[in-house]
Amino acid sequence: MTLAFDVLLALALLWGAWRTLSTPRLDRAIVLFIVFGLLMSLAWARLAAPDIGLAEAAIGAGLTGALLLDAYGVLRRKRGAP
């Protein structure tokens, strides 16, 4: 059971990284980046490093994701895009 979950998590990480880098829309890339960070924190927890997992969730997905979304909002307002 745990081997199947680990393989599924590894495949989800690879898929998330590929989709984040290959998507043409910036807003979708930011959301996928946040999802990737949450999956990565789960992977760190599975590797028996919960401290790194919590830091990844808080800084990688939470803080960085919020800053990227804010920067995207400022960019949209500057460009006047809908």
RAPE-V153070 format. One record per residue. N is the residue number from 1. RES is the residue in three letters. SS is DSSP state (H for helix, E for strand, - for the rest). Layout:
<<N;RES;SS> <N;RES;SS>>
This chain:
<<1;MET;-> <2;THR;H> <3;LEU;H> <4;ALA;H> <5;PHE;H> <6;ASP;H> <7;VAL;H> <8;LEU;H> <9;LEU;H> <10;ALA;H> <11;LEU;H> <12;ALA;H> <13;LEU;H> <14;LEU;H> <15;TRP;H> <16;GLY;H> <17;ALA;H> <18;TRP;H> <19;ARG;H> <20;THR;H> <21;LEU;H> <22;SER;H> <23;THR;-> <24;PRO;-> <25;ARG;-> <26;LEU;H> <27;ASP;H> <28;ARG;H> <29;ALA;H> <30;ILE;H> <31;VAL;H> <32;LEU;H> <33;PHE;H> <34;ILE;H> <35;VAL;H> <36;PHE;H> <37;GLY;H> <38;LEU;H> <39;LEU;H> <40;MET;H> <41;SER;H> <42;LEU;H> <43;ALA;H> <44;TRP;H> <45;ALA;H> <46;ARG;H> <47;LEU;-> <48;ALA;-> <49;ALA;-> <50;PRO;H> <51;ASP;H> <52;ILE;H> <53;GLY;H> <54;LEU;H> <55;ALA;H> <56;GLU;H> <57;ALA;H> <58;ALA;H> <59;ILE;H> <60;GLY;H> <61;ALA;H> <62;GLY;H> <63;LEU;H> <64;THR;H> <65;GLY;H> <66;ALA;H> <67;LEU;H> <68;LEU;H> <69;LEU;H> <70;ASP;H> <71;ALA;H> <72;TYR;H> <73;GLY;H> <74;VAL;H> <75;LEU;H> <76;ARG;H> <77;ARG;H> <78;LYS;H> <79;ARG;H> <80;GLY;-> <81;ALA;-> <82;PRO;->>
